[in-house]
Amino acid sequence: MSTFDLFNPTDDHKALRELTHDLAKGVIEPQVKEFDEKETLNEALLRRMGSEYNLFGITIPAEAGGHGLDATASVIVHEELSYSDAAFTLSYLAHEVLFVNNLYHAAQQPLRDKYIPPVLDGTAIAGMAMSEPGAGTDVLGMTTTAEKKGDKYILNGVKQWITNGNVGRYFLVYARTEKGNRQALSSFLVESTWKGFSVGKKEIKMGIRQSPTCQLIFEDVEVPADNLIGAEHGALTHMMRNLEIERLTLAAMSIGIARRALDEMIRYASLDRSAFGKKLADFGQIQQLIAESYSRYRASRALVYETALRVNPNSRESLSAAAAKLSATQMAEYVARAAIQVFGGYGYTREYPVEKLLRDAILLSIGGGTNEAMQKNIMKDLRDTIS
């Protein structure tokens, strides 16, 4: 009698995990140090995720050129890639989840037909522009505007913290389409070659260094009315829907980071390092760090994958998605920090990978909605369950 595997529910999920694991170890792992130090995206490798490895379009139907899989499949890919490099994975997420998944499930067919094929095969790199210098967690406070004039919208504003900002060709951009109405947000497909579009400064970051984070500037950008995604003033619905899978995949990245940190500290304490004539793993203090890390990792991983079973484009799982992100990102920071402590002075150097794991883990408690926002959202949703 077969038993259900939460982490590999079907043979397709298992095969996808094996493929992505091998890709991460064989192709992504060797380039990590170079591109972390250069603080530059391996753009050619990101394109190969589509052209060579067919890893774009996980959650869109096969008839549209995708894999026709589910949120669990997306979680698997992000966990396995992040085991080797969370920074590269974040650029993958911005392209695959924030653009491809979002566009397909929100846009009308002509936009799908025009823009989905080049992002699936890696011809074009893409991203999403929501946050602004003064509107991050308070997304309804955005000031970027799109004013309808004839058969065009005139787009003006500045977006901040945009992943793939300096390498993207297409962006899904959110803007206000009615003055004084916080709910009146619309989204548009914008091409970076259009007049009035420019890239501002590239941020120099503590971690996630391979993934570029930039400011985008829109100065009277003329957007064809046909590039309005969905209905005017209707972006809030699909924005919130896509945030759920974004938070879930960010949580999956945290799982990958924690699993790598665990593997590194278990190996180091059990095989590599001795003190006072004993292996580090024989000391109670080290055992506590590793045991606590393992227990927290297993609990968070189960929550993430259980939530993934219920996240889909036709339902809302905001409470579970927020809980999964909150739990997993807090856990990853704890486990990565514990790994540095197990390694001691060596953990604080770049000779070993654990210092990068902590640098990268910290960003995940900020992006996709801060952990403080997750706590607020969880409390609101829990209150709403009270009859």
BELGI-V250226 format. One line per field, one symbol per residue. ss: DSSP state (H for helix, E for strand, - for the rest). phi: phi as a letter, one per 30 degrees, with the letter a starting at -180 (. if undefined). burial: 1 if it has 16 or more other C-alpha atoms within 10 Angstrom, else 0. Layout:
ss=???
phi=???
burial=???
//
This chain:
ss=----------HHHHHHHHHHHHHHHHHHHHHHHHHHHH----HHHHHHHHH----------HHH------HHHHHHHHHHHHHH-HHHHHHHHHHHHHHHHHHHHH--HHHHHHHHHHHH-----EEEE--E--E---HHH---EEEEE--EEEEEEEEEEEE------EEEEEEE--------EEEEEEE-----EEEEEE----------EEEEEEEEEEEEHHHEE----EHHHHHHHHHHHHHHHHHHHHHHHHHHHHHHHHHHHHHH-EE--EEHHH-HHHHHHHHHHHHHHHHHHHHHHHHH---------HHHHHHHHHHHHHHHHHHHHHHHHHHHHHHH-----HHHHHHHHHHH------HHHHHHHHHHHHHH---
phi=.dcdcecbdbddddddddddddddddcdedcddeddddhbddddddddecdcchccieccdddcjccicbdddddeddddddecadddddddddddcdcddddedccdeededdcdedddciebcbabbbdbecbcddddddcdbbcdbicbcccblbcbicdiecbdcbbcccadcadicdddcbbbcccddddjcbcddcdccdbhddddbbccbbbhddceedcdcicdicddddddddddddddddddddddddddddeddddddcbcbbahibdeddceddededdddddddddddddddddedcdadcbcbddddddddedddddddddddddddddiedddcddcddddddeddddddcdijdddddddddddddddddd
burial=000000110000110110011011000100010011001011101111111001111111000011101111111111111111111111111111111111111111001100111111110111111111000110111111111100011111111111111111111111111100011111111111000011100100001111111111110111111011110111110110111111111111111111111101110110000000000110000110110011011001101111110111100001111111111111111111111111100011000011111111111110011110110011000000000
//
